[in-house]
Every structure is written in C-alpha cells, then in structure tokens.
Amino acid sequence: MSNNLTRRTDPLDDFFRGFFVRPVDFGGGPLASAEAPQMRVDVKETSEGYEVHAELPGMKKEDIHVHIDGPVVSISAERKQEKEVKDGEKVLRTERYFGKVSRSFQLGQEIDEAKAAAKFKDGVLELSLPKKAEAQAKRLTID
C-alpha cells in the first residue's frame, strides 16, 4: 500500500526560506555600498548643562566637527574610503559606508561655547555643553 501524502505549504514560505540566509541586494549591483548610517545620539540635561553622546564608529577624531550656535548643536563627520586594491585582487562586495553623516538639534537653552568640551573614545563622541548664564534684567534708575 502506498501512502500518498501531499504537503500543503504557503508559497511565501518558500520565498522567505532563503531570505535571511544571505544578504539580498535590491538594485545597485554587487559592488554597491550600504545605505548611509544614522548617527545615534543620546542627550541628557542637568541643572548645569547638557551631556551628548553620539555614536560614530569607524570615524577618526580629526574627521569630526562640532558647531555650536546659541542653543543649536551640529555634529558632522566624514569617513573617507581607502582605495587599496592589490594586484590580482578584486572587490566582490562593499557594505561599509564611506561618506558624510551629520545631525543638528536644538537644546532648551543657549550653550556657553567657551566652557564646552568634547572627547572621542571607542567610536563615541562625548560633549559636555554648559548652559549659558541667563542675562539678568537691569533696572535703570531715573535721575
């Protein structure tokens, strides 16, 4: 006696089965680079100022720029591609991003640029941004 069992499967199961096994390239060919990454930023406020941590993996500190204009902070960085290909070698796929990323945000109070400080360690930019002392209103006496 023969047992004829027919297994019913969803056609999409076969489609998605290999989907997560290997990278899928949606246009751009095998040598296309990955999309530009987003700069991940954490901002904390204290009574004295703001602390900012920005993830910039693979960047060099000399390629990172911070600009402060009142309460607006802008961070930009650029990673340049090294074009070192040896004889007999060809690049099959490039997924590392090369190019410029930037991010700007407005804080609740102006920053004291003279006291601001920045450190870059292990791919994380740390900014210490003290608040600018608010100008006190001055009452004029009339002579």
Z-matrix of the N, CA and C atoms (Angstrom, degrees):
N
C 1 1.424
C 2 1.519 1 110.32
N 3 1.226 2 114.57 1 131.13
C 4 1.461 3 120.35 2 -178.49
C 5 1.519 4 109.02 3 -99.46
N 6 1.308 5 114.97 4 138.29
C 7 1.453 6 120.20 5 -179.68
C 8 1.518 7 108.33 6 -107.91
N 9 1.304 8 116.76 7 107.00
C 10 1.461 9 121.91 8 -179.62
C 11 1.526 10 109.33 9 -96.89
N 12 1.294 11 115.30 10 98.22
C 13 1.460 12 120.34 11 176.52
C 14 1.516 13 108.73 12 -103.28
N 15 1.281 14 115.05 13 130.79
C 16 1.444 15 119.89 14 177.27
C 17 1.530 16 107.67 15 -109.03
N 18 1.281 17 115.12 16 123.38
C 19 1.462 18 120.46 17 179.53
C 20 1.519 19 108.94 18 -90.39
N 21 1.307 20 115.60 19 121.66
C 22 1.466 21 119.92 20 178.27
C 23 1.526 22 108.39 21 -92.53
N 24 1.306 23 115.70 22 126.67
C 25 1.462 24 119.99 23 178.57
C 26 1.516 25 108.93 24 -127.88
N 27 1.259 26 113.08 25 155.41
C 28 1.455 27 120.21 26 175.38
C 29 1.517 28 107.29 27 -77.08
N 30 1.331 29 118.72 28 129.56
C 31 1.468 30 119.95 29 -179.52
C 32 1.530 31 113.01 30 -58.53
N 33 1.319 32 116.85 31 -27.88
C 34 1.459 33 119.14 32 179.22
C 35 1.523 34 111.74 33 -72.50
N 36 1.342 35 118.24 34 -24.32
C 37 1.465 36 120.43 35 176.49
C 38 1.523 37 110.57 36 -58.79
N 39 1.340 38 116.47 37 -44.08
C 40 1.461 39 120.16 38 179.32
C 41 1.527 40 110.81 39 -65.31
N 42 1.329 41 115.82 40 -37.21
C 43 1.456 42 119.74 41 -179.79
C 44 1.525 43 111.09 42 -64.76
N 45 1.340 44 117.18 43 -45.42
C 46 1.453 45 121.20 44 -176.58
C 47 1.523 46 114.06 45 -83.17
N 48 1.322 47 118.51 46 -12.04
C 49 1.457 48 121.70 47 -176.41
C 50 1.528 49 112.10 48 -55.98
N 51 1.309 50 118.88 49 -45.58
C 52 1.462 51 121.39 50 -179.49
C 53 1.517 52 113.49 51 -94.69
N 54 1.317 53 115.57 52 2.16
C 55 1.458 54 119.80 53 -174.40
C 56 1.519 55 113.37 54 -61.72
N 57 1.330 56 117.86 55 -40.17
C 58 1.456 57 120.69 56 -176.03
C 59 1.528 58 113.08 57 -95.87
N 60 1.310 59 117.43 58 3.31
C 61 1.455 60 121.06 59 -178.45
C 62 1.522 61 111.38 60 -81.53
N 63 1.292 62 116.81 61 -38.71
C 64 1.463 63 120.16 62 -177.91
C 65 1.523 64 109.13 63 -135.47
N 66 1.321 65 117.81 64 157.14
C 67 1.460 66 119.43 65 179.19
C 68 1.518 67 110.46 66 -64.80
N 69 1.301 68 115.41 67 141.90
C 70 1.452 69 121.00 68 177.74
C 71 1.517 70 107.74 69 -111.48
N 72 1.300 71 116.19 70 129.72
C 73 1.451 72 121.61 71 -178.13
C 74 1.526 73 108.14 72 -104.92
N 75 1.314 74 117.38 73 117.55
C 76 1.457 75 121.76 74 179.06
C 77 1.517 76 109.90 75 -95.87
N 78 1.287 77 117.38 76 74.71
C 79 1.458 78 120.92 77 178.68
C 80 1.513 79 110.74 78 85.75
N 81 1.285 80 116.35 79 154.26
C 82 1.450 81 120.16 80 178.71
C 83 1.513 82 112.54 81 101.15
N 84 1.315 83 117.65 82 -11.55
C 85 1.459 84 120.70 83 174.89
C 86 1.514 85 114.07 84 77.82
N 87 1.346 86 115.86 85 174.55
C 88 1.455 87 120.62 86 -174.59
C 89 1.518 88 114.39 87 -70.05
N 90 1.314 89 118.06 88 -17.62
C 91 1.460 90 119.29 89 -177.95
C 92 1.520 91 112.53 90 -100.60
N 93 1.332 92 117.17 91 5.94
C 94 1.471 93 119.47 92 -178.80
C 95 1.517 94 110.12 93 -68.75
N 96 1.331 95 115.72 94 141.92
C 97 1.460 96 119.00 95 177.80
C 98 1.522 97 109.60 96 -87.54
N 99 1.307 98 115.15 97 163.74
C 100 1.450 99 121.63 98 -177.56
C 101 1.520 100 110.66 99 -68.85
N 102 1.343 101 114.95 100 164.09
C 103 1.454 102 119.69 101 177.08
C 104 1.513 103 110.24 102 -63.85
N 105 1.320 104 115.28 103 156.37
C 106 1.458 105 120.41 104 178.44
C 107 1.528 106 109.71 105 -62.85
N 108 1.314 107 117.42 106 130.14
C 109 1.458 108 119.19 107 -179.88
C 110 1.521 109 110.65 108 -74.26
N 111 1.325 110 115.09 109 155.63
C 112 1.452 111 119.60 110 174.06
C 113 1.517 112 108.15 111 -87.19
N 114 1.307 113 115.39 112 146.90
C 115 1.454 114 120.32 113 176.44
C 116 1.527 115 106.83 114 -85.08
N 117 1.318 116 117.18 115 118.34
C 118 1.463 117 121.94 116 179.61
C 119 1.520 118 108.75 117 -85.47
N 120 1.337 119 116.31 118 128.56
C 121 1.458 120 121.01 119 -174.16
C 122 1.527 121 110.10 120 -131.36
N 123 1.345 122 116.34 121 135.21
C 124 1.464 123 123.13 122 170.78
C 125 1.517 124 107.23 123 -113.93
N 126 1.336 125 117.34 124 133.33
C 127 1.461 126 121.99 125 178.90
C 128 1.524 127 108.21 126 -126.35
N 129 1.331 128 115.64 127 126.89
C 130 1.464 129 121.22 128 177.22
C 131 1.516 130 108.66 129 -121.56
N 132 1.337 131 115.93 130 143.60
C 133 1.456 132 120.46 131 178.08
C 134 1.518 133 109.71 132 -112.53
N 135 1.333 134 115.38 133 135.24
C 136 1.459 135 122.19 134 172.59
C 137 1.526 136 106.73 135 -118.38
N 138 1.312 137 116.42 136 177.75
C 139 1.465 138 118.70 137 179.11
C 140 1.537 139 110.94 138 -67.30
N 141 1.347 140 117.02 139 -27.01
C 142 1.465 141 120.91 140 -178.26
C 143 1.522 142 113.99 141 -90.09
N 144 1.323 143 117.25 142 -25.46
C 145 1.460 144 118.19 143 -175.33
C 146 1.516 145 112.97 144 177.82
N 147 1.326 146 115.32 145 -152.72
C 148 1.457 147 122.93 146 -177.06
C 149 1.525 148 109.17 147 -127.13
N 150 1.320 149 116.02 148 146.35
C 151 1.468 150 122.61 149 173.01
C 152 1.516 151 107.21 150 -118.34
N 153 1.318 152 115.71 151 128.16
C 154 1.461 153 121.33 152 -179.00
C 155 1.517 154 108.67 153 -121.59
N 156 1.340 155 116.62 154 132.43
C 157 1.459 156 122.60 155 173.42
C 158 1.529 157 106.64 156 -121.70
N 159 1.326 158 116.79 157 121.89
C 160 1.464 159 121.88 158 179.95
C 161 1.520 160 109.34 159 -121.87
N 162 1.328 161 116.55 160 127.71
C 163 1.465 162 121.06 161 178.46
C 164 1.525 163 109.69 162 -81.90
N 165 1.326 164 115.25 163 122.18
C 166 1.463 165 122.06 164 178.60
C 167 1.529 166 109.24 165 -135.67
N 168 1.331 167 117.74 166 64.30
C 169 1.465 168 119.50 167 -176.36
C 170 1.523 169 112.41 168 -64.30
N 171 1.324 170 115.02 169 139.12
C 172 1.454 171 120.76 170 177.26
C 173 1.517 172 115.03 171 80.70
N 174 1.320 173 117.56 172 -1.06
C 175 1.468 174 120.79 173 179.83
C 176 1.526 175 109.83 174 -88.35
N 177 1.327 176 115.31 175 154.71
C 178 1.457 177 121.53 176 173.47
C 179 1.528 178 107.17 177 -100.62
N 180 1.341 179 116.50 178 144.97
C 181 1.466 180 118.68 179 -175.15
C 182 1.523 181 112.75 180 -61.65
N 183 1.336 182 117.45 181 -29.19
C 184 1.466 183 118.88 182 178.97
C 185 1.532 184 112.49 183 -72.66
N 186 1.323 185 117.80 184 -11.73
C 187 1.463 186 122.01 185 178.30
C 188 1.522 187 112.79 186 -99.76
N 189 1.351 188 117.21 187 8.79
C 190 1.459 189 122.36 188 179.96
C 191 1.520 190 108.73 189 -109.99
N 192 1.331 191 116.14 190 135.31
C 193 1.459 192 121.47 191 -179.46
C 194 1.523 193 109.90 192 -129.91
N 195 1.341 194 115.71 193 134.25
C 196 1.462 195 122.06 194 177.85
C 197 1.517 196 107.59 195 -120.75
N 198 1.327 197 115.78 196 130.00
C 199 1.461 198 121.64 197 179.91
C 200 1.526 199 108.01 198 -124.52
N 201 1.334 200 116.16 199 130.89
C 202 1.460 201 121.92 200 179.40
C 203 1.521 202 108.32 201 -118.13
N 204 1.337 203 115.57 202 127.12
C 205 1.465 204 121.12 203 177.90
C 206 1.526 205 107.56 204 -134.47
N 207 1.336 206 115.96 205 92.21
C 208 1.467 207 120.61 206 -176.37
C 209 1.525 208 109.59 207 66.65
N 210 1.334 209 117.68 208 -118.98
C 211 1.464 210 120.19 209 179.08
C 212 1.540 211 113.28 210 -91.29
N 213 1.329 212 117.40 211 -0.59
C 214 1.471 213 121.25 212 -176.17
C 215 1.530 214 110.10 213 -96.92
N 216 1.343 215 115.69 214 126.92
C 217 1.464 216 122.30 215 178.50
C 218 1.525 217 108.02 216 -115.56
N 219 1.322 218 116.32 217 129.77
C 220 1.463 219 121.89 218 178.07
C 221 1.522 220 108.89 219 -122.17
N 222 1.332 221 115.46 220 131.18
C 223 1.469 222 122.08 221 177.48
C 224 1.525 223 107.08 222 -120.72
N 225 1.327 224 116.30 223 130.25
C 226 1.470 225 120.10 224 175.13
C 227 1.522 226 108.43 225 -136.48
N 228 1.322 227 114.85 226 150.19
C 229 1.463 228 120.70 227 179.54
C 230 1.519 229 108.61 228 -150.52
N 231 1.330 230 114.84 229 151.33
C 232 1.466 231 119.52 230 179.65
C 233 1.515 232 109.99 231 -135.69
N 234 1.310 233 115.05 232 130.68
C 235 1.469 234 120.74 233 174.91
C 236 1.513 235 107.06 234 -108.39
N 237 1.329 236 115.13 235 122.91
C 238 1.464 237 120.39 236 -179.00
C 239 1.527 238 109.74 237 -93.63
N 240 1.309 239 115.14 238 144.33
C 241 1.457 240 120.66 239 -179.15
C 242 1.513 241 110.36 240 -86.30
N 243 1.333 242 114.63 241 127.45
C 244 1.456 243 118.99 242 174.31
C 245 1.521 244 107.96 243 -86.03
N 246 1.308 245 117.05 244 126.35
C 247 1.463 246 120.70 245 -176.77
C 248 1.518 247 109.51 246 -101.67
N 249 1.308 248 115.27 247 69.68
C 250 1.453 249 119.95 248 179.60
C 251 1.531 250 109.37 249 -107.65
N 252 1.315 251 115.81 250 99.93
C 253 1.460 252 121.61 251 177.29
C 254 1.521 253 106.98 252 -120.21
N 255 1.317 254 115.67 253 122.64
C 256 1.465 255 120.82 254 -178.00
C 257 1.523 256 110.79 255 -82.06
N 258 1.342 257 116.11 256 161.96
C 259 1.462 258 120.90 257 178.83
C 260 1.521 259 110.10 258 -59.24
N 261 1.329 260 115.46 259 136.62
C 262 1.458 261 121.09 260 178.31
C 263 1.523 262 113.15 261 78.70
N 264 1.292 263 117.47 262 7.50
C 265 1.459 264 121.94 263 -176.72
C 266 1.519 265 108.24 264 -117.04
N 267 1.335 266 116.80 265 139.20
C 268 1.458 267 119.17 266 174.80
C 269 1.521 268 108.97 267 -135.59
N 270 1.304 269 115.54 268 144.46
C 271 1.455 270 121.97 269 -178.70
C 272 1.522 271 108.22 270 -79.35
N 273 1.328 272 116.52 271 125.41
C 274 1.454 273 121.08 272 179.58
C 275 1.522 274 112.18 273 -93.05
N 276 1.315 275 116.91 274 -34.69
C 277 1.462 276 120.75 275 -179.33
C 278 1.522 277 109.48 276 -156.71
N 279 1.313 278 116.16 277 138.86
C 280 1.455 279 121.90 278 175.70
C 281 1.517 280 107.65 279 -125.49
N 282 1.326 281 117.07 280 117.90
C 283 1.458 282 121.25 281 179.47
C 284 1.521 283 112.23 282 -114.37
N 285 1.318 284 117.64 283 -8.05
C 286 1.463 285 120.09 284 177.54
C 287 1.514 286 108.41 285 -79.42
N 288 1.332 287 115.71 286 140.70
C 289 1.459 288 121.02 287 -177.40
C 290 1.517 289 110.96 288 -86.63
N 291 1.313 290 115.56 289 135.69
C 292 1.449 291 122.40 290 173.56
C 293 1.521 292 106.76 291 -126.50
N 294 1.293 293 116.20 292 130.69
C 295 1.457 294 120.17 293 -178.90
C 296 1.514 295 109.88 294 147.47
N 297 1.336 296 115.53 295 -159.80
C 298 1.453 297 121.60 296 -172.75
C 299 1.524 298 110.56 297 -110.55
N 300 1.331 299 115.52 298 139.66
C 301 1.459 300 122.32 299 171.55
C 302 1.523 301 107.06 300 -125.99
N 303 1.329 302 116.04 301 147.98
C 304 1.465 303 119.26 302 178.60
C 305 1.511 304 109.64 303 -151.27
N 306 1.316 305 114.58 304 157.67
C 307 1.455 306 121.58 305 -178.35
C 308 1.521 307 107.94 306 -153.26
N 309 1.324 308 117.02 307 135.59
C 310 1.461 309 122.51 308 175.87
C 311 1.518 310 108.61 309 -129.62
N 312 1.323 311 115.97 310 145.06
C 313 1.456 312 119.80 311 176.56
C 314 1.520 313 109.13 312 -151.85
N 315 1.330 314 114.97 313 154.85
C 316 1.458 315 120.62 314 -178.54
C 317 1.518 316 109.02 315 -107.67
N 318 1.333 317 115.20 316 130.39
C 319 1.458 318 121.42 317 179.06
C 320 1.527 319 109.15 318 -95.09
N 321 1.317 320 117.17 319 170.27
C 322 1.453 321 121.51 320 -175.04
C 323 1.508 322 115.19 321 -74.59
N 324 1.325 323 117.58 322 -15.20
C 325 1.455 324 120.79 323 -177.21
C 326 1.520 325 109.22 324 -146.34
N 327 1.329 326 116.43 325 156.42
C 328 1.468 327 120.10 326 179.29
C 329 1.520 328 110.74 327 -65.29
N 330 1.337 329 115.16 328 150.29
C 331 1.461 330 122.57 329 -177.96
C 332 1.529 331 109.66 330 -98.88
N 333 1.315 332 115.95 331 141.01
C 334 1.465 333 121.69 332 174.58
C 335 1.532 334 106.98 333 -83.70
N 336 1.334 335 116.32 334 94.66
C 337 1.471 336 121.67 335 -174.82
C 338 1.517 337 112.42 336 -58.61
N 339 1.330 338 117.86 337 -33.16
C 340 1.463 339 121.82 338 -176.96
C 341 1.527 340 111.99 339 -66.31
N 342 1.325 341 117.58 340 -27.31
C 343 1.465 342 121.07 341 -178.24
C 344 1.527 343 113.32 342 -104.36
N 345 1.321 344 117.53 343 -1.63
C 346 1.470 345 121.38 344 -179.71
C 347 1.525 346 110.36 345 -68.53
N 348 1.330 347 116.15 346 146.24
C 349 1.469 348 121.23 347 -179.91
C 350 1.525 349 109.98 348 -137.67
N 351 1.350 350 115.55 349 152.26
C 352 1.462 351 121.54 350 179.71
C 353 1.520 352 110.14 351 -136.68
N 354 1.353 353 115.80 352 141.06
C 355 1.467 354 122.62 353 173.93
C 356 1.523 355 107.40 354 -133.42
N 357 1.330 356 116.15 355 149.02
C 358 1.457 357 120.97 356 177.09
C 359 1.511 358 108.42 357 -131.57
N 360 1.334 359 116.95 358 116.94
C 361 1.452 360 121.42 359 -178.11
C 362 1.529 361 109.74 360 -146.76
N 363 1.325 362 116.18 361 133.73
C 364 1.467 363 123.14 362 176.96
C 365 1.530 364 112.96 363 53.02
N 366 1.334 365 116.49 364 39.32
C 367 1.454 366 120.75 365 175.72
C 368 1.521 367 114.74 366 80.23
N 369 1.337 368 117.35 367 8.19
C 370 1.462 369 120.80 368 -179.95
C 371 1.527 370 109.74 369 -120.89
N 372 1.324 371 115.99 370 124.83
C 373 1.452 372 122.42 371 175.26
C 374 1.524 373 108.32 372 -89.18
N 375 1.333 374 116.61 373 125.89
C 376 1.464 375 121.64 374 179.41
C 377 1.522 376 108.23 375 -113.84
N 378 1.327 377 116.13 376 122.06
C 379 1.454 378 121.49 377 178.27
C 380 1.518 379 109.28 378 -112.86
N 381 1.317 380 116.07 379 134.33
C 382 1.453 381 122.93 380 172.63
C 383 1.521 382 106.13 381 -112.29
N 384 1.334 383 116.34 382 111.99
C 385 1.457 384 121.26 383 -171.37
C 386 1.531 385 110.49 384 -120.51
N 387 1.343 386 117.46 385 93.88
C 388 1.466 387 120.23 386 -180.00
C 389 1.531 388 111.08 387 -68.12
N 390 1.331 389 115.27 388 144.69
C 391 1.462 390 120.34 389 177.34
C 392 1.526 391 109.28 390 -72.99
N 393 1.319 392 115.00 391 143.39
C 394 1.461 393 120.48 392 176.67
C 395 1.526 394 107.38 393 -77.19
N 396 1.325 395 115.22 394 136.19
C 397 1.462 396 119.28 395 178.39
C 398 1.517 397 109.16 396 -62.05
N 399 1.326 398 115.14 397 132.53
C 400 1.456 399 118.95 398 -179.05
C 401 1.523 400 109.59 399 -70.29
N 402 1.293 401 115.05 400 140.68
C 403 1.466 402 119.90 401 179.39
C 404 1.524 403 108.88 402 -69.36
N 405 1.296 404 115.43 403 130.78
C 406 1.457 405 120.74 404 179.24
C 407 1.534 406 109.17 405 -83.06
N 408 1.300 407 114.85 406 136.92
C 409 1.467 408 118.78 407 176.73
C 410 1.531 409 108.63 408 -67.45
N 411 1.302 410 115.12 409 139.60
C 412 1.469 411 119.63 410 -178.18
C 413 1.519 412 108.31 411 -111.67
N 414 1.301 413 115.15 412 130.54
C 415 1.471 414 120.37 413 178.27
C 416 1.519 415 108.17 414 -94.15
N 417 1.304 416 114.77 415 126.73
C 418 1.454 417 120.04 416 179.62
C 419 1.523 418 110.03 417 -90.27
N 420 1.308 419 114.39 418 139.34
C 421 1.468 420 118.26 419 174.22
C 422 1.519 421 108.42 420 -93.04
N 423 1.266 422 115.66 421 143.00
C 424 1.463 423 120.66 422 -177.31
C 425 1.525 424 108.15 423 -98.89
N 426 1.323 425 116.04 424 126.22
C 427 1.472 426 121.28 425 179.36
C 428 1.498 427 111.23 426 -84.82
